[in-house]
């Protein structure tokens, strides 16, 4: 099971995610309590070994703003969250990074439909941290897709059983307060997924 830990902003939490076996780490570079600057993302990404994908997360920014942040931060993946048009993904293809499309269950759930490499299916209210009807998407997404939205160490196994995703993505479910990650929760989440 592929695991992405998103919204990291502290070196200790990056280290905890890497040591616990995360496959990808997300740095939020859009409006959010988890926001980091591209420069801070570069510092954090430098702590991540090459086998772990570093992802810059954006929501609503135009492709040129995303491009500048990716080049400044050195992340190896770009996540466009929300209803970005296909053209935004096409405009970023030449960066040579992995493209991730994050949408709710009402969107086109075919991984690759927008030239993305990975798909994230998130809760109807992304970032709420609230569980949703994970079983409603079972069998609908295609390709390499991750389930997100309301996941935490206590419910991730149930969510995986309900939706049967290729991977999972967590942010608020490993926090003690909005934007405040907890290394023990990060480890517990990965143990729950892989246990």
Residue frames as a rotation matrix with the C-alpha (Angstrom) as fourth column:
UNK 1
0.583 0.813 0.000 0.00
0.813 -0.583 0.000 0.00
0.000 0.000 -1.000 0.00
UNK 2
-0.346 -0.655 0.672 1.44
0.651 -0.683 -0.331 3.32
0.675 0.323 0.663 -1.13
UNK 3
0.427 0.464 -0.776 1.39
0.894 -0.349 0.283 5.96
-0.139 -0.815 -0.563 1.65
UNK 4
-0.261 -0.419 0.870 1.66
0.460 -0.846 -0.270 9.74
0.849 0.330 0.414 1.31
UNK 5
0.065 0.194 -0.979 2.00
0.947 -0.320 0.000 11.93
-0.313 -0.927 -0.204 4.40
UNK 6
-0.007 0.049 0.999 0.97
0.720 -0.693 0.039 15.46
0.694 0.719 -0.031 3.49
UNK 7
0.742 0.379 0.552 1.34
0.061 -0.859 0.508 18.92
0.667 -0.343 -0.661 4.98
UNK 8
0.479 -0.638 -0.603 4.74
0.876 0.301 0.378 18.49
-0.060 -0.709 0.703 6.62
UNK 9
0.768 -0.186 0.613 6.62
0.014 -0.952 -0.306 21.60
0.640 0.243 -0.729 7.72
UNK 10
0.622 -0.533 0.574 9.08
-0.758 -0.226 0.611 20.44
-0.196 -0.815 -0.545 10.38
UNK 11
-0.147 -0.779 -0.609 12.30
-0.836 0.427 -0.345 18.43
0.529 0.459 -0.714 9.92
UNK 12
-0.746 -0.128 0.653 11.45
-0.558 0.657 -0.508 16.08
-0.364 -0.743 -0.561 12.81
UNK 13
0.231 0.918 0.323 8.16
-0.400 0.392 -0.828 15.13
-0.887 0.062 0.458 11.17
UNK 14
0.524 -0.180 -0.833 9.82
-0.827 0.129 -0.548 14.65
0.206 0.975 -0.081 7.79
UNK 15
-0.579 -0.814 -0.056 12.33
-0.752 0.559 -0.350 12.32
0.316 -0.160 -0.935 9.48
UNK 16
-0.469 0.476 0.744 9.53
-0.459 0.588 -0.666 10.44
-0.755 -0.654 -0.057 11.26
UNK 17
0.609 0.749 -0.260 7.65
-0.585 0.203 -0.785 9.92
-0.535 0.631 0.562 7.98
UNK 18
0.229 -0.617 -0.752 10.76
-0.840 0.266 -0.474 8.71
0.493 0.740 -0.458 6.15
UNK 19
-0.739 -0.587 0.329 11.82
-0.669 0.585 -0.458 6.40
0.076 -0.559 -0.826 8.99
UNK 20
-0.242 0.744 0.623 8.30
-0.442 0.487 -0.753 4.95
-0.864 -0.457 0.211 9.28
UNK 21
-0.624 -0.144 0.768 8.31
0.452 0.735 0.505 4.07
-0.638 0.662 -0.394 5.56
UNK 22
0.395 0.764 -0.510 6.27
-0.056 -0.534 -0.843 6.77
-0.917 0.362 -0.168 3.79
UNK 23
0.047 -0.294 0.955 6.43
0.917 0.392 0.075 6.53
-0.397 0.872 0.288 0.00
UNK 24
-0.181 -0.029 0.983 5.67
0.625 -0.775 0.092 10.22
0.760 0.631 0.159 -0.54
UNK 25
-0.292 0.033 -0.956 5.76
0.828 -0.491 -0.270 13.43
-0.478 -0.871 0.116 1.48
UNK 26
0.212 0.494 0.843 3.69
0.837 -0.537 0.104 16.50
0.504 0.684 -0.528 0.63
UNK 27
-0.678 -0.390 -0.623 4.63
0.617 -0.763 -0.193 20.12
-0.401 -0.515 0.758 1.18
UNK 28
0.346 0.918 0.191 1.65
0.918 -0.290 -0.270 22.48
-0.192 0.269 -0.944 0.95
UNK 29
-0.769 -0.619 -0.159 2.48
0.545 -0.765 0.343 25.64
-0.334 0.177 0.926 -1.01
UNK 30
-0.412 0.740 0.531 -1.04
0.305 -0.437 0.846 27.04
0.859 0.511 -0.046 -1.20
UNK 31
-0.271 0.377 0.886 -3.41
-0.752 -0.657 0.049 28.76
0.601 -0.653 0.462 1.23
UNK 32
0.490 0.358 -0.795 -3.51
0.185 0.849 0.496 26.51
0.852 -0.390 0.350 4.30
UNK 33
0.841 -0.252 0.479 -2.46
-0.536 -0.279 0.797 26.34
-0.067 -0.927 -0.369 7.96
UNK 34
0.631 -0.614 0.474 0.12
0.393 0.780 0.486 23.84
-0.668 -0.121 0.734 6.62
UNK 35
0.961 -0.181 0.209 1.60
0.124 -0.396 -0.910 26.25
0.247 0.900 -0.359 4.07
UNK 36
0.260 -0.939 -0.224 5.35
0.490 -0.072 0.869 26.42
-0.832 -0.336 0.442 3.57
UNK 37
0.511 -0.197 -0.837 7.27
-0.651 -0.724 -0.227 28.68
-0.562 0.661 -0.498 1.22
UNK 38
0.917 -0.249 -0.312 9.10
-0.107 0.599 -0.793 27.13
0.385 0.761 0.523 -1.72
UNK 39
0.012 -0.970 0.242 12.35
-0.638 -0.194 -0.746 27.95
0.770 -0.146 -0.621 0.08
UNK 40
-0.131 0.021 0.991 11.23
-0.931 0.340 -0.131 26.09
-0.340 -0.940 -0.025 3.21
UNK 41
0.869 0.468 0.160 10.03
-0.365 0.825 -0.431 23.21
-0.334 0.316 0.888 1.04
UNK 42
0.556 -0.746 -0.367 13.52
-0.346 0.194 -0.918 23.06
0.756 0.637 -0.150 -0.51
UNK 43
-0.326 -0.674 0.663 15.10
-0.894 -0.008 -0.447 22.79
0.307 -0.739 -0.600 2.95
UNK 44
0.147 0.489 0.860 12.70
-0.736 0.635 -0.236 20.00
-0.661 -0.598 0.453 3.93
UNK 45
0.939 0.228 -0.256 12.96
-0.343 0.606 -0.718 18.17
-0.009 0.762 0.647 0.59
UNK 46
0.157 -0.969 -0.192 16.74
-0.717 0.022 -0.697 18.06
0.679 0.247 -0.691 1.00
UNK 47
-0.384 -0.252 0.888 16.17
-0.881 0.387 -0.272 15.80
-0.276 -0.887 -0.370 4.03
UNK 48
0.553 0.744 0.375 14.21
-0.535 0.662 -0.525 13.25
-0.638 0.090 0.765 2.00
UNK 49
-0.455 -0.758 0.467 16.03
-0.094 0.563 0.821 10.31
-0.886 0.330 -0.327 0.35
UNK 50
-0.751 0.059 -0.658 15.54
-0.647 -0.269 0.714 9.80
-0.135 0.961 0.240 -3.41
UNK 51
-0.888 0.410 -0.209 13.27
0.303 0.863 0.405 6.76
0.346 0.296 -0.890 -3.01
UNK 52
-0.226 0.825 -0.518 10.62
0.795 -0.151 -0.587 8.92
-0.563 -0.544 -0.622 -1.27
UNK 53
-0.230 0.225 0.947 8.67
0.809 -0.496 0.315 11.22
0.541 0.839 -0.067 -3.59
UNK 54
-0.654 0.057 -0.754 8.50
0.447 -0.775 -0.447 14.88
-0.610 -0.630 0.481 -2.54
UNK 55
-0.228 0.719 0.656 5.30
0.922 -0.057 0.384 16.57
0.314 0.692 -0.650 -3.68
UNK 56
-0.986 0.039 -0.165 4.40
0.008 -0.961 -0.275 20.26
-0.169 -0.272 0.947 -3.82
UNK 57
-0.340 0.938 0.064 0.68
0.924 0.346 -0.163 20.73
-0.175 0.004 -0.985 -3.19
UNK 58
-0.988 0.037 -0.147 -1.23
-0.074 -0.964 0.254 23.53
-0.132 0.262 0.956 -4.92
UNK 59
-0.249 0.960 0.124 -4.88
0.894 0.278 -0.353 24.55
-0.373 0.023 -0.927 -5.12
UNK 60
0.709 0.697 -0.104 -6.03
0.576 -0.658 -0.485 27.17
-0.406 0.284 -0.868 -7.61
UNK 61
0.078 -0.749 -0.658 -2.62
-0.191 -0.659 0.727 28.55
-0.978 0.069 -0.195 -8.56
UNK 62
0.848 0.163 -0.504 -1.91
-0.505 -0.034 -0.862 29.06
-0.158 0.986 0.053 -12.24
UNK 63
0.875 -0.482 0.040 0.69
0.474 0.838 -0.272 26.84
0.097 0.257 0.961 -13.96
UNK 64
0.263 -0.833 0.486 3.38
0.124 -0.471 -0.874 29.55
0.957 0.290 -0.021 -14.01
UNK 65
0.309 -0.095 0.946 3.10
-0.885 -0.393 0.249 30.11
0.349 -0.914 -0.205 -10.25
UNK 66
0.922 0.045 0.384 3.29
-0.198 0.908 0.369 26.34
-0.332 -0.416 0.846 -9.73
UNK 67
0.724 -0.683 0.101 6.27
0.453 0.360 -0.816 26.07
0.521 0.636 0.570 -12.10
UNK 68
0.163 -0.681 0.714 8.20
-0.414 -0.704 -0.577 28.79
0.896 -0.201 -0.397 -10.23
UNK 69
0.461 0.075 0.884 7.52
-0.885 0.105 0.453 27.12
-0.059 -0.992 0.114 -6.86
UNK 70
0.979 -0.111 0.173 8.55
0.123 0.991 -0.056 23.69
-0.165 0.076 0.983 -8.17
UNK 71
0.497 -0.842 0.213 11.80
0.339 -0.037 -0.940 25.05
0.799 0.539 0.267 -9.58
UNK 72
0.090 -0.442 0.892 12.56
-0.682 -0.680 -0.268 26.94
0.726 -0.584 -0.363 -6.35
UNK 73
0.470 0.219 0.855 11.73
-0.857 0.343 0.384 24.01
-0.210 -0.913 0.349 -4.07
UNK 74
-0.554 -0.726 -0.408 13.13
-0.812 0.579 0.072 21.09
0.184 0.371 -0.910 -6.05
UNK 75
-0.033 0.602 0.798 10.13
-0.526 0.669 -0.526 18.85
-0.850 -0.437 0.295 -5.30
UNK 76
-0.922 -0.385 -0.045 9.82
-0.269 0.551 0.790 15.85
-0.279 0.740 -0.612 -7.62
UNK 77
-0.541 0.818 0.194 6.04
0.829 0.481 0.284 15.85
0.139 0.315 -0.939 -7.79
UNK 78
-0.924 0.361 0.124 3.20
-0.364 -0.931 -0.001 18.35
0.115 -0.046 0.992 -8.21
UNK 79
-0.569 0.817 -0.093 -0.27
0.809 0.537 -0.239 17.87
-0.145 -0.211 -0.967 -6.77
UNK 80
-0.860 0.441 0.257 -3.03
-0.308 -0.850 0.427 20.05
0.407 0.288 0.867 -8.17
UNK 81
-0.799 0.563 -0.211 -5.96
0.525 0.481 -0.703 19.90
-0.294 -0.672 -0.680 -5.77
UNK 82
-0.137 0.846 -0.515 -9.49
-0.071 -0.527 -0.847 20.69
-0.988 -0.080 0.132 -6.87
UNK 83
0.599 0.553 0.580 -10.96
0.509 0.296 -0.808 21.31
-0.618 0.779 -0.105 -10.29
UNK 84
-0.215 -0.746 -0.631 -7.86
-0.352 -0.543 0.762 22.30
-0.911 0.386 -0.145 -12.24
UNK 85
0.753 0.488 -0.442 -8.41
-0.568 0.142 -0.811 22.12
-0.333 0.861 0.384 -16.01
UNK 86
0.802 -0.420 0.425 -6.59
0.520 0.841 -0.149 19.54
-0.294 0.341 0.893 -18.11
UNK 87
0.688 -0.519 0.508 -4.49
0.216 -0.521 -0.826 22.34
0.693 0.678 -0.246 -19.59
UNK 88
0.651 -0.472 0.595 -2.85
-0.756 -0.476 0.449 23.02
0.071 -0.742 -0.667 -16.21
UNK 89
0.584 -0.431 0.688 -1.45
-0.031 0.835 0.550 19.48
-0.811 -0.343 0.474 -16.17
UNK 90
0.731 -0.286 0.620 -0.37
0.681 0.246 -0.690 19.71
0.045 0.926 0.375 -19.81
UNK 91
0.770 -0.402 0.496 1.42
-0.223 -0.898 -0.380 23.00
0.598 0.182 -0.781 -19.08
UNK 92
0.486 -0.577 0.657 3.46
-0.837 -0.092 0.539 21.34
-0.251 -0.812 -0.527 -16.31
UNK 93
0.982 -0.018 0.188 4.30
0.058 0.976 -0.208 18.08
-0.180 0.215 0.960 -18.12
UNK 94
0.620 -0.779 0.096 7.66
0.098 -0.045 -0.994 19.39
0.778 0.626 0.048 -19.37
UNK 95
0.440 -0.456 0.773 8.92
-0.873 -0.419 0.250 19.82
0.209 -0.785 -0.583 -15.79
UNK 96
-0.145 -0.497 -0.856 9.59
-0.329 0.840 -0.432 16.09
0.933 0.218 -0.285 -15.71
UNK 97
-0.826 -0.038 0.562 8.00
-0.562 0.135 -0.816 15.67
-0.045 -0.990 -0.133 -12.27
UNK 98
-0.764 0.634 -0.116 5.23
0.621 0.773 0.129 13.26
0.171 0.027 -0.985 -11.25
UNK 99
-0.715 0.606 0.348 1.84
-0.505 -0.792 0.343 14.89
0.483 0.069 0.873 -11.61
UNK 100
-0.817 0.480 -0.321 -0.88
0.574 0.617 -0.538 14.19
-0.060 -0.624 -0.779 -9.05
UNK 101
-0.539 0.742 0.398 -4.54
-0.283 -0.605 0.745 15.17
0.793 0.289 0.536 -9.52
UNK 102
-0.906 0.267 -0.329 -6.57
0.409 0.345 -0.845 15.43
-0.113 -0.900 -0.422 -6.31
UNK 103
-0.627 0.771 0.107 -10.35
-0.457 -0.476 0.751 15.63
0.630 0.423 0.651 -6.65
UNK 104
-0.397 0.599 0.695 -13.57
-0.713 0.275 -0.645 14.67
-0.577 -0.752 0.318 -4.92
UNK 105
-0.611 0.134 0.780 -15.61
0.223 0.975 0.007 11.62
-0.759 0.179 -0.626 -5.92
UNK 106
0.503 0.858 -0.107 -17.78
0.169 -0.219 -0.961 13.62
-0.848 0.465 -0.255 -8.35
UNK 107
0.164 -0.543 -0.824 -14.86
-0.820 -0.540 0.192 14.23
-0.549 0.644 -0.533 -10.74
UNK 108
0.671 -0.114 -0.733 -13.48
-0.512 0.644 -0.569 12.03
0.536 0.757 0.374 -13.52
UNK 109
0.592 -0.385 0.708 -11.86
-0.636 0.316 0.704 9.21
-0.495 -0.867 -0.058 -11.53
UNK 110
0.911 -0.380 0.159 -9.72
0.398 0.712 -0.579 7.75
0.107 0.590 0.800 -14.30
UNK 111
0.410 -0.851 -0.328 -6.07
0.058 -0.334 0.941 8.13
-0.910 -0.404 -0.088 -13.33
UNK 112
-0.592 -0.693 0.411 -4.33
0.528 0.051 0.848 9.62
-0.608 0.719 0.336 -16.36
UNK 113
0.295 0.812 0.504 -7.42
0.941 -0.154 -0.301 11.34
-0.167 0.563 -0.809 -17.77
UNK 114
0.993 -0.013 -0.118 -5.65
-0.021 -0.998 -0.059 14.70
-0.117 0.061 -0.991 -17.24
UNK 115
0.489 -0.860 -0.144 -2.17
-0.055 0.135 -0.989 13.35
0.871 0.491 0.019 -18.03
UNK 116
0.348 -0.354 0.868 -1.49
-0.932 -0.235 0.277 12.85
0.106 -0.905 -0.412 -14.32
UNK 117
-0.468 -0.629 -0.620 0.60
-0.463 0.773 -0.434 10.00
0.753 0.084 -0.653 -12.95
UNK 118
-0.844 0.211 -0.493 -1.31
0.517 0.561 -0.647 9.54
0.140 -0.801 -0.582 -9.69
UNK 119
-0.175 0.871 0.459 -4.89
-0.078 -0.477 0.875 10.30
0.981 0.118 0.152 -8.62
UNK 120
-0.983 0.024 -0.185 -6.14
0.186 0.085 -0.979 11.21
-0.008 -0.996 -0.088 -5.15
UNK 121
-0.141 0.983 0.115 -9.84
0.274 -0.073 0.959 10.84
0.951 0.166 -0.259 -4.35
UNK 122
-0.957 -0.290 0.015 -10.60
0.112 -0.416 -0.902 13.12
0.268 -0.862 0.431 -1.41
UNK 123
-0.450 0.802 -0.393 -13.58
0.744 0.093 -0.662 13.92
-0.494 -0.590 -0.639 0.79
UNK 124
0.304 0.654 0.693 -16.31
0.897 -0.442 0.024 16.21
0.322 0.614 -0.721 -0.54
UNK 125
0.955 -0.079 0.287 -14.91
-0.167 -0.940 0.297 18.92
0.247 -0.332 -0.911 1.80
UNK 126
0.371 -0.896 -0.245 -11.16
0.538 0.423 -0.729 18.48
0.757 0.138 0.639 1.39
UNK 127
-0.551 -0.733 0.398 -9.15
0.038 -0.499 -0.866 19.32
0.833 -0.462 0.303 4.47
UNK 128
0.292 0.758 0.584 -12.08
-0.651 -0.290 0.702 18.89
0.701 -0.585 0.408 6.86
UNK 129
-0.744 -0.629 0.225 -10.53
-0.612 0.508 -0.606 15.81
0.267 -0.589 -0.763 8.44
UNK 130
-0.062 0.830 0.554 -13.98
-0.811 0.281 -0.513 14.23
-0.581 -0.481 0.656 8.54
UNK 131
-0.782 -0.125 0.611 -14.59
0.135 0.923 0.362 10.63
-0.609 0.365 -0.704 7.45
UNK 132
-0.196 0.721 -0.665 -16.87
-0.925 -0.360 -0.118 10.20
-0.325 0.592 0.738 4.44
UNK 133
0.687 0.557 0.467 -18.48
-0.378 0.822 -0.426 7.34
-0.621 0.116 0.775 2.53
UNK 134
-0.314 -0.930 -0.190 -15.27
-0.725 0.105 0.680 5.66
-0.613 0.351 -0.708 1.36
UNK 135
-0.435 0.184 0.882 -17.20
0.317 0.948 -0.041 2.65
-0.843 0.262 -0.470 0.03
UNK 136
0.600 0.749 -0.280 -19.00
0.039 -0.377 -0.925 4.91
-0.799 0.545 -0.255 -2.47
UNK 137
0.375 -0.523 -0.765 -15.85
-0.893 -0.425 -0.148 5.04
-0.248 0.739 -0.627 -4.63
UNK 138
-0.194 -0.474 0.859 -15.02
-0.269 0.867 0.419 1.33
-0.943 -0.150 -0.296 -4.51
UNK 139
-0.083 0.075 0.994 -14.42
0.725 0.689 0.008 0.09
-0.684 0.721 -0.112 -8.05
UNK 140
0.864 0.503 0.013 -14.81
0.385 -0.645 -0.661 3.53
-0.324 0.576 -0.751 -9.64
UNK 141
0.517 -0.724 -0.457 -11.28
-0.708 -0.662 0.247 5.01
-0.481 0.196 -0.855 -9.78
UNK 142
0.956 -0.285 0.064 -8.85
0.269 0.772 -0.576 3.44
0.114 0.568 0.815 -12.21
UNK 143
0.334 -0.922 0.194 -5.07
0.114 -0.165 -0.980 3.19
0.936 0.350 0.050 -12.17
UNK 144
-0.454 -0.611 -0.649 -2.84
0.762 0.111 -0.638 4.29
0.461 -0.784 0.415 -9.33
UNK 145
0.051 0.576 0.816 -5.15
-0.121 -0.808 0.577 6.14
0.991 -0.128 0.029 -6.96
UNK 146
-0.862 -0.361 -0.356 -4.99
0.338 0.112 -0.934 7.11
0.377 -0.926 0.026 -3.32
UNK 147
0.306 0.940 -0.149 -7.84
0.678 -0.105 0.727 7.51
0.668 -0.324 -0.670 -0.88
UNK 148
-0.854 -0.514 0.081 -7.83
0.322 -0.645 -0.693 10.66
0.408 -0.566 0.717 1.27
UNK 149
-0.320 0.728 0.606 -10.14
-0.477 -0.677 0.561 12.51
0.818 -0.110 0.564 3.59
UNK 150
0.484 0.590 0.646 -10.78
-0.817 0.040 0.575 11.79
0.314 -0.806 0.502 7.24
UNK 151
0.556 -0.344 -0.757 -8.16
0.195 0.939 -0.283 9.07
0.808 0.010 0.589 7.51
UNK 152
0.293 -0.533 0.793 -6.31
-0.922 -0.378 0.087 8.49
0.253 -0.757 -0.602 10.78
UNK 153
-0.727 -0.677 -0.116 -4.49
-0.626 0.723 -0.293 5.63
0.282 -0.140 -0.949 12.52
UNK 154
-0.617 0.524 0.587 -7.73
-0.337 0.498 -0.799 4.32
-0.711 -0.691 -0.130 14.03
UNK 155
0.371 0.923 0.099 -9.81
-0.238 0.197 -0.951 4.13
-0.898 0.329 0.293 10.82
UNK 156
-0.138 -0.456 -0.879 -7.39
-0.933 -0.239 0.271 3.70
-0.334 0.857 -0.392 7.91
UNK 157
-0.943 -0.183 0.277 -7.77
-0.109 0.959 0.262 -0.10
-0.314 0.217 -0.924 7.80
UNK 158
-0.133 0.978 0.161 -11.56
0.455 0.205 -0.867 0.25
-0.881 -0.042 -0.472 7.68
UNK 159
0.366 0.239 -0.899 -11.26
-0.514 -0.753 -0.410 2.86
-0.775 0.613 -0.153 4.92
UNK 160
-0.582 -0.665 -0.468 -8.92
-0.779 0.291 0.556 0.66
-0.233 0.688 -0.687 2.86
UNK 161
-0.817 0.343 0.464 -11.28
0.299 0.939 -0.168 -2.31
-0.493 0.001 -0.870 3.24
UNK 162
0.152 0.962 -0.228 -14.22
0.280 -0.263 -0.923 -0.15
-0.948 0.076 -0.310 2.15
UNK 163
0.618 0.121 -0.777 -12.65
-0.510 -0.690 -0.513 1.56
-0.598 0.713 -0.365 -0.89
UNK 164
0.588 -0.481 0.651 -9.87
0.569 0.818 0.090 -0.83
-0.576 0.317 0.754 -1.99
UNK 165
0.900 -0.283 -0.331 -7.43
-0.411 -0.805 -0.429 1.92
-0.145 0.522 -0.841 -3.06
UNK 166
0.577 -0.806 -0.134 -3.89
0.388 0.414 -0.823 1.52
0.719 0.423 0.552 -4.40
UNK 167
-0.586 -0.794 -0.164 -2.68
0.585 -0.274 -0.764 3.94
0.561 -0.543 0.625 -1.71
UNK 168
0.542 0.712 -0.446 -3.67
0.831 -0.372 0.414 6.36
0.129 -0.595 -0.793 1.03
UNK 169
-0.397 -0.560 0.727 -2.94
0.381 -0.821 -0.424 10.03
0.835 0.108 0.540 1.72
UNK 170
0.439 0.520 -0.733 -3.18
0.876 -0.067 0.478 11.62
0.200 -0.851 -0.485 5.18
UNK 171
-0.350 -0.527 0.774 -2.71
0.179 -0.849 -0.497 15.09
0.919 -0.035 0.392 6.61
UNK 172
-0.068 0.364 0.929 -5.02
-0.781 -0.599 0.177 16.19
0.621 -0.713 0.325 9.43
UNK 173
0.830 0.464 -0.310 -5.32
-0.229 0.790 0.568 12.60
0.508 -0.401 0.762 10.70
UNK 174
0.276 -0.800 -0.533 -1.72
0.856 0.456 -0.241 12.76
0.436 -0.390 0.811 11.95
UNK 175
-0.432 -0.339 0.836 -2.07
0.032 -0.932 -0.361 16.16
0.901 -0.129 0.414 13.64
UNK 176
-0.534 0.237 -0.811 -2.75
0.845 0.123 -0.520 17.30
-0.023 -0.964 -0.266 17.20
UNK 177
0.147 0.566 -0.811 -4.07
0.221 -0.818 -0.531 20.67
-0.964 -0.102 -0.245 15.92
UNK 178
0.931 0.244 0.272 -4.50
0.306 -0.112 -0.945 22.18
-0.201 0.963 -0.179 12.43
UNK 179
0.721 -0.690 0.061 -1.06
-0.321 -0.411 -0.853 22.23
0.613 0.596 -0.518 10.84
UNK 180
0.051 -0.696 0.716 0.67
-0.998 -0.010 0.061 20.63
-0.036 -0.718 -0.695 13.87
UNK 181
0.354 0.010 -0.935 1.91
-0.400 0.906 -0.141 17.15
0.846 0.424 0.324 12.95
UNK 182
0.486 -0.180 0.855 2.75
-0.813 0.268 0.518 14.50
-0.322 -0.946 -0.016 15.54
UNK 183
-0.377 -0.755 -0.537 5.58
-0.886 0.464 -0.030 12.01
0.271 0.464 -0.843 14.94
UNK 184
-0.796 0.116 0.593 3.89
-0.245 0.835 -0.492 9.30
-0.553 -0.537 -0.637 17.01
UNK 185
0.274 0.961 0.032 0.69
-0.258 0.106 -0.960 9.63
-0.926 0.255 0.277 14.96
UNK 186
0.281 -0.277 -0.919 2.69
-0.960 -0.069 -0.273 9.49
0.012 0.958 -0.285 11.71
UNK 187
-0.781 -0.622 -0.053 4.33
-0.616 0.782 -0.098 6.24
0.102 -0.044 -0.994 12.88
UNK 188
-0.532 0.655 0.536 0.99
-0.119 0.569 -0.814 4.85
-0.839 -0.496 -0.225 14.09
UNK 189
0.434 0.699 -0.569 -0.65
-0.667 -0.175 -0.724 5.63
-0.606 0.694 0.390 10.74
UNK 190
-0.043 -0.541 -0.840 2.03
-0.932 0.324 -0.161 3.78
0.359 0.776 -0.518 8.79
UNK 191
-0.911 -0.253 0.326 1.93
-0.376 0.834 -0.404 0.86
-0.170 -0.490 -0.855 11.22
UNK 192
-0.132 0.952 0.275 -1.85
-0.287 0.229 -0.930 0.67
-0.949 -0.201 0.243 10.85
UNK 193
0.495 0.288 -0.820 -1.60
-0.842 -0.075 -0.534 0.65
-0.215 0.955 0.206 7.04
UNK 194
0.012 -0.651 -0.759 1.21
-0.768 0.480 -0.424 -1.83
0.640 0.588 -0.494 6.80
UNK 195
-0.345 -0.188 0.920 0.73
-0.904 0.332 -0.271 -3.73
-0.254 -0.924 -0.284 10.09
